[in-house]
Amino acid sequence: MTAPTLTCPLCQNTTFQREQARQDSRWGFTSHRMTLMICQRCRYVLHFYDAHSIFDFN
């Protein structure tokens, strides 16, 4: 069984630039790590949630 191909919901492109992002919670106690997949055609950004931890200070 093959894995599904990631497709941009706006332009149907299948090539993406991968970036890492971090967003702190409202009070700064937790940090949420995300993988961003940026469409190389229209620049639409897909967010994928990785994990969070109260001890994540990076």
PDBQT receptor file of N, H, CA, C and O in Angstrom, charges set to zero:
ATOM      1  N   MET A   1       0.840  -1.179   0.000  1.00  0.00    +0.000 N 
ATOM      2  CA  MET A   1       0.000   0.000   0.000  1.00  0.00    +0.000 C 
ATOM      3  C   MET A   1       0.889   1.248   0.000  1.00  0.00    +0.000 C 
ATOM      4  O   MET A   1       1.784   1.359   0.837  1.00  0.00    +0.000 OA
ATOM      5  N   THR A   2       0.665   2.158  -0.896  1.00  0.00    +0.000 N 
ATOM      6  H   THR A   2      -0.062   2.068  -1.576  1.00  0.00    +0.000 HD
ATOM      7  CA  THR A   2       1.468   3.369  -0.980  1.00  0.00    +0.000 C 
ATOM      8  C   THR A   2       0.831   4.491  -0.167  1.00  0.00    +0.000 C 
ATOM      9  O   THR A   2      -0.386   4.556   0.006  1.00  0.00    +0.000 OA
ATOM     10  N   ALA A   3       1.688   5.358   0.318  1.00  0.00    +0.000 N 
ATOM     11  H   ALA A   3       2.677   5.305   0.178  1.00  0.00    +0.000 HD
ATOM     12  CA  ALA A   3       1.216   6.507   1.097  1.00  0.00    +0.000 C 
ATOM     13  C   ALA A   3       0.532   7.512   0.173  1.00  0.00    +0.000 C 
ATOM     14  O   ALA A   3       0.946   7.669  -0.976  1.00  0.00    +0.000 OA
ATOM     15  N   PRO A   4      -0.503   8.190   0.652  1.00  0.00    +0.000 N 
ATOM     16  CA  PRO A   4      -1.161   9.200  -0.177  1.00  0.00    +0.000 C 
ATOM     17  C   PRO A   4      -0.229  10.376  -0.451  1.00  0.00    +0.000 C 
ATOM     18  O   PRO A   4       0.642  10.687   0.362  1.00  0.00    +0.000 OA
ATOM     19  N   THR A   5      -0.410  11.013  -1.572  1.00  0.00    +0.000 N 
ATOM     20  H   THR A   5      -1.117  10.760  -2.233  1.00  0.00    +0.000 HD
ATOM     21  CA  THR A   5       0.391  12.171  -1.952  1.00  0.00    +0.000 C 
ATOM     22  C   THR A   5      -0.242  13.435  -1.394  1.00  0.00    +0.000 C 
ATOM     23  O   THR A   5      -1.445  13.652  -1.539  1.00  0.00    +0.000 OA
ATOM     24  N   LEU A   6       0.571  14.266  -0.758  1.00  0.00    +0.000 N 
ATOM     25  H   LEU A   6       1.548  14.090  -0.640  1.00  0.00    +0.000 HD
ATOM     26  CA  LEU A   6       0.085  15.542  -0.249  1.00  0.00    +0.000 C 
ATOM     27  C   LEU A   6      -0.219  16.455  -1.428  1.00  0.00    +0.000 C 
ATOM     28  O   LEU A   6       0.619  16.642  -2.310  1.00  0.00    +0.000 OA
ATOM     29  N   THR A   7      -1.419  17.021  -1.441  1.00  0.00    +0.000 N 
ATOM     30  H   THR A   7      -2.100  16.869  -0.724  1.00  0.00    +0.000 HD
ATOM     31  CA  THR A   7      -1.867  17.870  -2.533  1.00  0.00    +0.000 C 
ATOM     32  C   THR A   7      -2.389  19.186  -1.972  1.00  0.00    +0.000 C 
ATOM     33  O   THR A   7      -3.135  19.188  -0.994  1.00  0.00    +0.000 OA
ATOM     34  N   CYS A   8      -2.007  20.296  -2.575  1.00  0.00    +0.000 N 
ATOM     35  H   CYS A   8      -1.400  20.295  -3.370  1.00  0.00    +0.000 HD
ATOM     36  CA  CYS A   8      -2.481  21.613  -2.150  1.00  0.00    +0.000 C 
ATOM     37  C   CYS A   8      -3.991  21.708  -2.389  1.00  0.00    +0.000 C 
ATOM     38  O   CYS A   8      -4.462  21.406  -3.485  1.00  0.00    +0.000 OA
ATOM     39  N   PRO A   9      -4.753  22.126  -1.371  1.00  0.00    +0.000 N 
ATOM     40  CA  PRO A   9      -6.204  22.234  -1.540  1.00  0.00    +0.000 C 
ATOM     41  C   PRO A   9      -6.628  23.395  -2.453  1.00  0.00    +0.000 C 
ATOM     42  O   PRO A   9      -7.773  23.436  -2.903  1.00  0.00    +0.000 OA
ATOM     43  N   LEU A  10      -5.720  24.333  -2.729  1.00  0.00    +0.000 N 
ATOM     44  H   LEU A  10      -4.790  24.300  -2.364  1.00  0.00    +0.000 HD
ATOM     45  CA  LEU A  10      -6.073  25.466  -3.589  1.00  0.00    +0.000 C 
ATOM     46  C   LEU A  10      -5.749  25.236  -5.060  1.00  0.00    +0.000 C 
ATOM     47  O   LEU A  10      -6.586  25.463  -5.934  1.00  0.00    +0.000 OA
ATOM     48  N   CYS A  11      -4.512  24.778  -5.327  1.00  0.00    +0.000 N 
ATOM     49  H   CYS A  11      -3.832  24.594  -4.618  1.00  0.00    +0.000 HD
ATOM     50  CA  CYS A  11      -4.077  24.699  -6.730  1.00  0.00    +0.000 C 
ATOM     51  C   CYS A  11      -3.772  23.280  -7.201  1.00  0.00    +0.000 C 
ATOM     52  O   CYS A  11      -3.402  23.080  -8.358  1.00  0.00    +0.000 OA
ATOM     53  N   GLN A  12      -3.924  22.288  -6.315  1.00  0.00    +0.000 N 
ATOM     54  H   GLN A  12      -4.225  22.450  -5.375  1.00  0.00    +0.000 HD
ATOM     55  CA  GLN A  12      -3.697  20.871  -6.627  1.00  0.00    +0.000 C 
ATOM     56  C   GLN A  12      -2.238  20.524  -6.898  1.00  0.00    +0.000 C 
ATOM     57  O   GLN A  12      -1.960  19.445  -7.422  1.00  0.00    +0.000 OA
ATOM     58  N   ASN A  13      -1.303  21.398  -6.561  1.00  0.00    +0.000 N 
ATOM     59  H   ASN A  13      -1.529  22.275  -6.136  1.00  0.00    +0.000 HD
ATOM     60  CA  ASN A  13       0.123  21.141  -6.724  1.00  0.00    +0.000 C 
ATOM     61  C   ASN A  13       0.563  20.069  -5.727  1.00  0.00    +0.000 C 
ATOM     62  O   ASN A  13      -0.057  19.909  -4.675  1.00  0.00    +0.000 OA
ATOM     63  N   THR A  14       1.626  19.338  -6.051  1.00  0.00    +0.000 N 
ATOM     64  H   THR A  14       2.130  19.468  -6.906  1.00  0.00    +0.000 HD
ATOM     65  CA  THR A  14       2.110  18.281  -5.161  1.00  0.00    +0.000 C 
ATOM     66  C   THR A  14       3.554  18.486  -4.719  1.00  0.00    +0.000 C 
ATOM     67  O   THR A  14       4.155  17.569  -4.159  1.00  0.00    +0.000 OA
ATOM     68  N   THR A  15       4.130  19.671  -4.957  1.00  0.00    +0.000 N 
ATOM     69  H   THR A  15       3.642  20.416  -5.412  1.00  0.00    +0.000 HD
ATOM     70  CA  THR A  15       5.492  19.949  -4.494  1.00  0.00    +0.000 C 
ATOM     71  C   THR A  15       5.438  21.020  -3.414  1.00  0.00    +0.000 C 
ATOM     72  O   THR A  15       4.789  22.055  -3.567  1.00  0.00    +0.000 OA
ATOM     73  N   PHE A  16       6.151  20.740  -2.300  1.00  0.00    +0.000 N 
ATOM     74  H   PHE A  16       6.679  19.899  -2.176  1.00  0.00    +0.000 HD
ATOM     75  CA  PHE A  16       6.083  21.596  -1.127  1.00  0.00    +0.000 C 
ATOM     76  C   PHE A  16       7.472  21.855  -0.562  1.00  0.00    +0.000 C 
ATOM     77  O   PHE A  16       8.391  21.049  -0.711  1.00  0.00    +0.000 OA
ATOM     78  N   GLN A  17       7.592  22.994   0.083  1.00  0.00    +0.000 N 
ATOM     79  H   GLN A  17       6.845  23.649   0.203  1.00  0.00    +0.000 HD
ATOM     80  CA  GLN A  17       8.779  23.343   0.865  1.00  0.00    +0.000 C 
ATOM     81  C   GLN A  17       8.438  23.029   2.316  1.00  0.00    +0.000 C 
ATOM     82  O   GLN A  17       7.369  23.409   2.794  1.00  0.00    +0.000 OA
ATOM     83  N   ARG A  18       9.326  22.343   3.021  1.00  0.00    +0.000 N 
ATOM     84  H   ARG A  18      10.194  22.034   2.633  1.00  0.00    +0.000 HD
ATOM     85  CA  ARG A  18       9.066  21.954   4.414  1.00  0.00    +0.000 C 
ATOM     86  C   ARG A  18       9.812  22.900   5.355  1.00  0.00    +0.000 C 
ATOM     87  O   ARG A  18      11.004  23.147   5.175  1.00  0.00    +0.000 OA
ATOM     88  N   GLU A  19       9.106  23.429   6.358  1.00  0.00    +0.000 N 
ATOM     89  H   GLU A  19       8.137  23.228   6.503  1.00  0.00    +0.000 HD
ATOM     90  CA  GLU A  19       9.686  24.313   7.374  1.00  0.00    +0.000 C 
ATOM     91  C   GLU A  19       9.201  23.873   8.744  1.00  0.00    +0.000 C 
ATOM     92  O   GLU A  19       8.172  23.211   8.873  1.00  0.00    +0.000 OA
ATOM     93  N   GLN A  20       9.961  24.252   9.764  1.00  0.00    +0.000 N 
ATOM     94  H   GLN A  20      10.798  24.789   9.659  1.00  0.00    +0.000 HD
ATOM     95  CA  GLN A  20       9.577  23.984  11.152  1.00  0.00    +0.000 C 
ATOM     96  C   GLN A  20       9.167  25.307  11.796  1.00  0.00    +0.000 C 
ATOM     97  O   GLN A  20       9.754  26.350  11.512  1.00  0.00    +0.000 OA
ATOM     98  N   ALA A  21       8.155  25.258  12.664  1.00  0.00    +0.000 N 
ATOM     99  H   ALA A  21       7.677  24.410  12.894  1.00  0.00    +0.000 HD
ATOM    100  CA  ALA A  21       7.692  26.469  13.344  1.00  0.00    +0.000 C 
ATOM    101  C   ALA A  21       7.380  26.122  14.794  1.00  0.00    +0.000 C 
ATOM    102  O   ALA A  21       7.179  24.959  15.146  1.00  0.00    +0.000 OA
ATOM    103  N   ARG A  22       7.345  27.147  15.614  1.00  0.00    +0.000 N 
ATOM    104  H   ARG A  22       7.508  28.091  15.328  1.00  0.00    +0.000 HD
ATOM    105  CA  ARG A  22       6.994  26.976  17.015  1.00  0.00    +0.000 C 
ATOM    106  C   ARG A  22       6.102  28.130  17.424  1.00  0.00    +0.000 C 
ATOM    107  O   ARG A  22       6.350  29.277  17.051  1.00  0.00    +0.000 OA
ATOM    108  N   GLN A  23       5.083  27.835  18.179  1.00  0.00    +0.000 N 
ATOM    109  H   GLN A  23       4.882  26.904  18.483  1.00  0.00    +0.000 HD
ATOM    110  CA  GLN A  23       4.185  28.859  18.685  1.00  0.00    +0.000 C 
ATOM    111  C   GLN A  23       3.984  28.627  20.170  1.00  0.00    +0.000 C 
ATOM    112  O   GLN A  23       3.648  27.522  20.594  1.00  0.00    +0.000 OA
ATOM    113  N   ASP A  24       4.191  29.670  20.958  1.00  0.00    +0.000 N 
ATOM    114  H   ASP A  24       4.464  30.568  20.613  1.00  0.00    +0.000 HD
ATOM    115  CA  ASP A  24       3.995  29.570  22.403  1.00  0.00    +0.000 C 
ATOM    116  C   ASP A  24       2.515  29.741  22.728  1.00  0.00    +0.000 C 
ATOM    117  O   ASP A  24       1.773  30.399  22.000  1.00  0.00    +0.000 OA
ATOM    118  N   SER A  25       2.111  29.141  23.823  1.00  0.00    +0.000 N 
ATOM    119  H   SER A  25       2.714  28.607  24.415  1.00  0.00    +0.000 HD
ATOM    120  CA  SER A  25       0.722  29.275  24.263  1.00  0.00    +0.000 C 
ATOM    121  C   SER A  25       0.467  30.702  24.749  1.00  0.00    +0.000 C 
ATOM    122  O   SER A  25       1.386  31.515  24.848  1.00  0.00    +0.000 OA
ATOM    123  N   ARG A  26      -0.759  30.977  25.039  1.00  0.00    +0.000 N 
ATOM    124  H   ARG A  26      -1.506  30.317  24.958  1.00  0.00    +0.000 HD
ATOM    125  CA  ARG A  26      -1.156  32.327  25.442  1.00  0.00    +0.000 C 
ATOM    126  C   ARG A  26      -0.341  32.849  26.620  1.00  0.00    +0.000 C 
ATOM    127  O   ARG A  26       0.068  34.010  26.620  1.00  0.00    +0.000 OA
ATOM    128  N   TRP A  27      -0.099  32.014  27.618  1.00  0.00    +0.000 N 
ATOM    129  H   TRP A  27      -0.431  31.071  27.618  1.00  0.00    +0.000 HD
ATOM    130  CA  TRP A  27       0.624  32.447  28.807  1.00  0.00    +0.000 C 
ATOM    131  C   TRP A  27       2.086  32.063  28.772  1.00  0.00    +0.000 C 
ATOM    132  O   TRP A  27       2.817  32.372  29.712  1.00  0.00    +0.000 OA
ATOM    133  N   GLY A  28       2.538  31.400  27.719  1.00  0.00    +0.000 N 
ATOM    134  H   GLY A  28       1.943  31.149  26.955  1.00  0.00    +0.000 HD
ATOM    135  CA  GLY A  28       3.943  31.062  27.571  1.00  0.00    +0.000 C 
ATOM    136  C   GLY A  28       4.407  29.836  28.315  1.00  0.00    +0.000 C 
ATOM    137  O   GLY A  28       5.610  29.593  28.412  1.00  0.00    +0.000 OA
ATOM    138  N   PHE A  29       3.470  29.042  28.853  1.00  0.00    +0.000 N 
ATOM    139  H   PHE A  29       2.493  29.239  28.774  1.00  0.00    +0.000 HD
ATOM    140  CA  PHE A  29       3.858  27.861  29.611  1.00  0.00    +0.000 C 
ATOM    141  C   PHE A  29       4.145  26.656  28.727  1.00  0.00    +0.000 C 
ATOM    142  O   PHE A  29       4.913  25.774  29.111  1.00  0.00    +0.000 OA
ATOM    143  N   THR A  30       3.545  26.611  27.568  1.00  0.00    +0.000 N 
ATOM    144  H   THR A  30       2.921  27.327  27.257  1.00  0.00    +0.000 HD
ATOM    145  CA  THR A  30       3.771  25.494  26.652  1.00  0.00    +0.000 C 
ATOM    146  C   THR A  30       4.196  26.020  25.298  1.00  0.00    +0.000 C 
ATOM    147  O   THR A  30       3.937  27.170  24.944  1.00  0.00    +0.000 OA
ATOM    148  N   SER A  31       4.844  25.165  24.561  1.00  0.00    +0.000 N 
ATOM    149  H   SER A  31       5.054  24.230  24.849  1.00  0.00    +0.000 HD
ATOM    150  CA  SER A  31       5.305  25.509  23.232  1.00  0.00    +0.000 C 
ATOM    151  C   SER A  31       4.779  24.444  22.262  1.00  0.00    +0.000 C 
ATOM    152  O   SER A  31       4.915  23.247  22.515  1.00  0.00    +0.000 OA
ATOM    153  N   HIS A  32       4.193  24.878  21.180  1.00  0.00    +0.000 N 
ATOM    154  H   HIS A  32       4.083  25.851  20.975  1.00  0.00    +0.000 HD
ATOM    155  CA  HIS A  32       3.630  23.962  20.199  1.00  0.00    +0.000 C 
ATOM    156  C   HIS A  32       4.525  23.951  18.964  1.00  0.00    +0.000 C 
ATOM    157  O   HIS A  32       4.755  24.990  18.346  1.00  0.00    +0.000 OA
ATOM    158  N   ARG A  33       5.026  22.771  18.611  1.00  0.00    +0.000 N 
ATOM    159  H   ARG A  33       4.839  21.927  19.114  1.00  0.00    +0.000 HD
ATOM    160  CA  ARG A  33       5.865  22.639  17.430  1.00  0.00    +0.000 C 
ATOM    161  C   ARG A  33       5.011  22.190  16.258  1.00  0.00    +0.000 C 
ATOM    162  O   ARG A  33       4.144  21.327  16.398  1.00  0.00    +0.000 OA
ATOM    163  N   MET A  34       5.265  22.781  15.108  1.00  0.00    +0.000 N 
ATOM    164  H   MET A  34       5.969  23.481  14.995  1.00  0.00    +0.000 HD
ATOM    165  CA  MET A  34       4.501  22.457  13.913  1.00  0.00    +0.000 C 
ATOM    166  C   MET A  34       5.441  22.266  12.729  1.00  0.00    +0.000 C 
ATOM    167  O   MET A  34       6.519  22.857  12.659  1.00  0.00    +0.000 OA
ATOM    168  N   THR A  35       5.005  21.438  11.819  1.00  0.00    +0.000 N 
ATOM    169  H   THR A  35       4.130  20.958  11.876  1.00  0.00    +0.000 HD
ATOM    170  CA  THR A  35       5.666  21.322  10.529  1.00  0.00    +0.000 C 
ATOM    171  C   THR A  35       4.803  22.070   9.535  1.00  0.00    +0.000 C 
ATOM    172  O   THR A  35       3.600  21.825   9.439  1.00  0.00    +0.000 OA
ATOM    173  N   LEU A  36       5.410  22.978   8.800  1.00  0.00    +0.000 N 
ATOM    174  H   LEU A  36       6.387  23.177   8.879  1.00  0.00    +0.000 HD
ATOM    175  CA  LEU A  36       4.701  23.748   7.781  1.00  0.00    +0.000 C 
ATOM    176  C   LEU A  36       5.076  23.203   6.414  1.00  0.00    +0.000 C 
ATOM    177  O   LEU A  36       6.257  23.061   6.097  1.00  0.00    +0.000 OA
ATOM    178  N   MET A  37       4.085  22.901   5.617  1.00  0.00    +0.000 N 
ATOM    179  H   MET A  37       3.125  23.016   5.875  1.00  0.00    +0.000 HD
ATOM    180  CA  MET A  37       4.305  22.485   4.242  1.00  0.00    +0.000 C 
ATOM    181  C   MET A  37       3.786  23.619   3.361  1.00  0.00    +0.000 C 
ATOM    182  O   MET A  37       2.589  23.909   3.349  1.00  0.00    +0.000 OA
ATOM    183  N   ILE A  38       4.696  24.256   2.627  1.00  0.00    +0.000 N 
ATOM    184  H   ILE A  38       5.667  24.020   2.637  1.00  0.00    +0.000 HD
ATOM    185  CA  ILE A  38       4.371  25.448   1.846  1.00  0.00    +0.000 C 
ATOM    186  C   ILE A  38       4.338  25.076   0.373  1.00  0.00    +0.000 C 
ATOM    187  O   ILE A  38       5.334  24.612  -0.183  1.00  0.00    +0.000 OA
ATOM    188  N   CYS A  39       3.199  25.280  -0.250  1.00  0.00    +0.000 N 
ATOM    189  H   CYS A  39       2.390  25.657   0.201  1.00  0.00    +0.000 HD
ATOM    190  CA  CYS A  39       3.038  24.946  -1.664  1.00  0.00    +0.000 C 
ATOM    191  C   CYS A  39       4.007  25.778  -2.499  1.00  0.00    +0.000 C 
ATOM    192  O   CYS A  39       4.070  26.998  -2.350  1.00  0.00    +0.000 OA
ATOM    193  N   GLN A  40       4.752  25.125  -3.369  1.00  0.00    +0.000 N 
ATOM    194  H   GLN A  40       4.700  24.134  -3.490  1.00  0.00    +0.000 HD
ATOM    195  CA  GLN A  40       5.730  25.844  -4.179  1.00  0.00    +0.000 C 
ATOM    196  C   GLN A  40       5.090  26.609  -5.330  1.00  0.00    +0.000 C 
ATOM    197  O   GLN A  40       5.745  27.449  -5.946  1.00  0.00    +0.000 OA
ATOM    198  N   ARG A  41       3.848  26.340  -5.627  1.00  0.00    +0.000 N 
ATOM    199  H   ARG A  41       3.316  25.657  -5.126  1.00  0.00    +0.000 HD
ATOM    200  CA  ARG A  41       3.168  27.069  -6.698  1.00  0.00    +0.000 C 
ATOM    201  C   ARG A  41       2.433  28.308  -6.172  1.00  0.00    +0.000 C 
ATOM    202  O   ARG A  41       2.684  29.418  -6.639  1.00  0.00    +0.000 OA
ATOM    203  N   CYS A  42       1.533  28.126  -5.209  1.00  0.00    +0.000 N 
ATOM    204  H   CYS A  42       1.328  27.224  -4.829  1.00  0.00    +0.000 HD
ATOM    205  CA  CYS A  42       0.692  29.256  -4.766  1.00  0.00    +0.000 C 
ATOM    206  C   CYS A  42       1.064  29.781  -3.381  1.00  0.00    +0.000 C 
ATOM    207  O   CYS A  42       0.515  30.791  -2.941  1.00  0.00    +0.000 OA
ATOM    208  N   ARG A  43       2.002  29.105  -2.678  1.00  0.00    +0.000 N 
ATOM    209  H   ARG A  43       2.448  28.285  -3.036  1.00  0.00    +0.000 HD
ATOM    210  CA  ARG A  43       2.506  29.505  -1.357  1.00  0.00    +0.000 C 
ATOM    211  C   ARG A  43       1.494  29.304  -0.234  1.00  0.00    +0.000 C 
ATOM    212  O   ARG A  43       1.667  29.864   0.848  1.00  0.00    +0.000 OA
ATOM    213  N   TYR A  44       0.453  28.528  -0.460  1.00  0.00    +0.000 N 
ATOM    214  H   TYR A  44       0.312  28.073  -1.340  1.00  0.00    +0.000 HD
ATOM    215  CA  TYR A  44      -0.495  28.181   0.605  1.00  0.00    +0.000 C 
ATOM    216  C   TYR A  44       0.248  27.361   1.663  1.00  0.00    +0.000 C 
ATOM    217  O   TYR A  44       1.072  26.514   1.320  1.00  0.00    +0.000 OA
ATOM    218  N   VAL A  45      -0.037  27.605   2.943  1.00  0.00    +0.000 N 
ATOM    219  H   VAL A  45      -0.707  28.294   3.222  1.00  0.00    +0.000 HD
ATOM    220  CA  VAL A  45       0.675  26.936   4.029  1.00  0.00    +0.000 C 
ATOM    221  C   VAL A  45      -0.252  25.932   4.711  1.00  0.00    +0.000 C 
ATOM    222  O   VAL A  45      -1.337  26.279   5.179  1.00  0.00    +0.000 OA
ATOM    223  N   LEU A  46       0.198  24.694   4.755  1.00  0.00    +0.000 N 
ATOM    224  H   LEU A  46       1.079  24.412   4.375  1.00  0.00    +0.000 HD
ATOM    225  CA  LEU A  46      -0.501  23.644   5.500  1.00  0.00    +0.000 C 
ATOM    226  C   LEU A  46       0.237  23.449   6.820  1.00  0.00    +0.000 C 
ATOM    227  O   LEU A  46       1.459  23.298   6.832  1.00  0.00    +0.000 OA
ATOM    228  N   HIS A  47      -0.498  23.453   7.931  1.00  0.00    +0.000 N 
ATOM    229  H   HIS A  47      -1.491  23.576   7.921  1.00  0.00    +0.000 HD
ATOM    230  CA  HIS A  47       0.089  23.297   9.265  1.00  0.00    +0.000 C 
ATOM    231  C   HIS A  47      -0.143  21.880   9.753  1.00  0.00    +0.000 C 
ATOM    232  O   HIS A  47      -1.258  21.364   9.681  1.00  0.00    +0.000 OA
ATOM    233  N   PHE A  48       0.927  21.246  10.256  1.00  0.00    +0.000 N 
ATOM    234  H   PHE A  48       1.833  21.666  10.314  1.00  0.00    +0.000 HD
ATOM    235  CA  PHE A  48       0.819  19.922  10.851  1.00  0.00    +0.000 C 
ATOM    236  C   PHE A  48       1.392  19.999  12.254  1.00  0.00    +0.000 C 
ATOM    237  O   PHE A  48       2.543  20.392  12.448  1.00  0.00    +0.000 OA
ATOM    238  N   TYR A  49       0.583  19.623  13.222  1.00  0.00    +0.000 N 
ATOM    239  H   TYR A  49      -0.351  19.305  13.065  1.00  0.00    +0.000 HD
ATOM    240  CA  TYR A  49       0.941  19.717  14.628  1.00  0.00    +0.000 C 
ATOM    241  C   TYR A  49       1.871  18.576  15.002  1.00  0.00    +0.000 C 
ATOM    242  O   TYR A  49       1.575  17.416  14.714  1.00  0.00    +0.000 OA
ATOM    243  N   ASP A  50       3.002  18.895  15.646  1.00  0.00    +0.000 N 
ATOM    244  H   ASP A  50       3.242  19.837  15.879  1.00  0.00    +0.000 HD
ATOM    245  CA  ASP A  50       3.958  17.868  16.065  1.00  0.00    +0.000 C 
ATOM    246  C   ASP A  50       3.716  17.447  17.507  1.00  0.00    +0.000 C 
ATOM    247  O   ASP A  50       3.256  16.333  17.757  1.00  0.00    +0.000 OA
ATOM    248  N   ALA A  51       4.017  18.317  18.450  1.00  0.00    +0.000 N 
ATOM    249  H   ALA A  51       4.390  19.222  18.247  1.00  0.00    +0.000 HD
ATOM    250  CA  ALA A  51       3.887  17.977  19.864  1.00  0.00    +0.000 C 
ATOM    251  C   ALA A  51       3.985  19.240  20.702  1.00  0.00    +0.000 C 
ATOM    252  O   ALA A  51       4.282  20.317  20.184  1.00  0.00    +0.000 OA
ATOM    253  N   HIS A  52       3.739  19.106  21.980  1.00  0.00    +0.000 N 
ATOM    254  H   HIS A  52       3.498  18.232  22.401  1.00  0.00    +0.000 HD
ATOM    255  CA  HIS A  52       3.955  20.222  22.893  1.00  0.00    +0.000 C 
ATOM    256  C   HIS A  52       4.408  19.685  24.238  1.00  0.00    +0.000 C 
ATOM    257  O   HIS A  52       4.130  18.543  24.606  1.00  0.00    +0.000 OA
ATOM    258  N   SER A  53       5.110  20.542  24.956  1.00  0.00    +0.000 N 
ATOM    259  H   SER A  53       5.335  21.469  24.658  1.00  0.00    +0.000 HD
ATOM    260  CA  SER A  53       5.589  20.156  26.275  1.00  0.00    +0.000 C 
ATOM    261  C   SER A  53       5.767  21.397  27.131  1.00  0.00    +0.000 C 
ATOM    262  O   SER A  53       6.177  22.447  26.636  1.00  0.00    +0.000 OA
ATOM    263  N   ILE A  54       5.465  21.278  28.396  1.00  0.00    +0.000 N 
ATOM    264  H   ILE A  54       5.132  20.425  28.799  1.00  0.00    +0.000 HD
ATOM    265  CA  ILE A  54       5.683  22.396  29.307  1.00  0.00    +0.000 C 
ATOM    266  C   ILE A  54       7.178  22.657  29.497  1.00  0.00    +0.000 C 
ATOM    267  O   ILE A  54       7.565  23.749  29.913  1.00  0.00    +0.000 OA
ATOM    268  N   PHE A  55       8.022  21.664  29.194  1.00  0.00    +0.000 N 
ATOM    269  H   PHE A  55       7.708  20.777  28.856  1.00  0.00    +0.000 HD
ATOM    270  CA  PHE A  55       9.471  21.793  29.362  1.00  0.00    +0.000 C 
ATOM    271  C   PHE A  55      10.189  22.144  28.068  1.00  0.00    +0.000 C 
ATOM    272  O   PHE A  55      11.420  22.138  28.047  1.00  0.00    +0.000 OA
ATOM    273  N   ASP A  56       9.486  22.447  27.001  1.00  0.00    +0.000 N 
ATOM    274  H   ASP A  56       8.487  22.452  27.018  1.00  0.00    +0.000 HD
ATOM    275  CA  ASP A  56      10.086  22.742  25.714  1.00  0.00    +0.000 C 
ATOM    276  C   ASP A  56      10.460  24.235  25.657  1.00  0.00    +0.000 C 
ATOM    277  O   ASP A  56       9.605  25.086  25.412  1.00  0.00    +0.000 OA
ATOM    278  N   PHE A  57      11.728  24.536  25.883  1.00  0.00    +0.000 N 
ATOM    279  H   PHE A  57      12.423  23.845  26.083  1.00  0.00    +0.000 HD
ATOM    280  CA  PHE A  57      12.189  25.921  25.881  1.00  0.00    +0.000 C 
ATOM    281  C   PHE A  57      12.990  26.262  24.640  1.00  0.00    +0.000 C 
ATOM    282  O   PHE A  57      13.500  27.380  24.552  1.00  0.00    +0.000 OA
ATOM    283  N   ASN A  58      13.129  25.370  23.686  1.00  0.00    +0.000 N 
ATOM    284  H   ASN A  58      12.716  24.463  23.758  1.00  0.00    +0.000 HD
ATOM    285  CA  ASN A  58      13.919  25.636  22.471  1.00  0.00    +0.000 C 
ATOM    286  C   ASN A  58      13.187  26.533  21.527  1.00  0.00    +0.000 C 
ATOM    287  O   ASN A  58      13.703  26.858  20.458  1.00  0.00    +0.000 OA
TER     288      ASN A  58
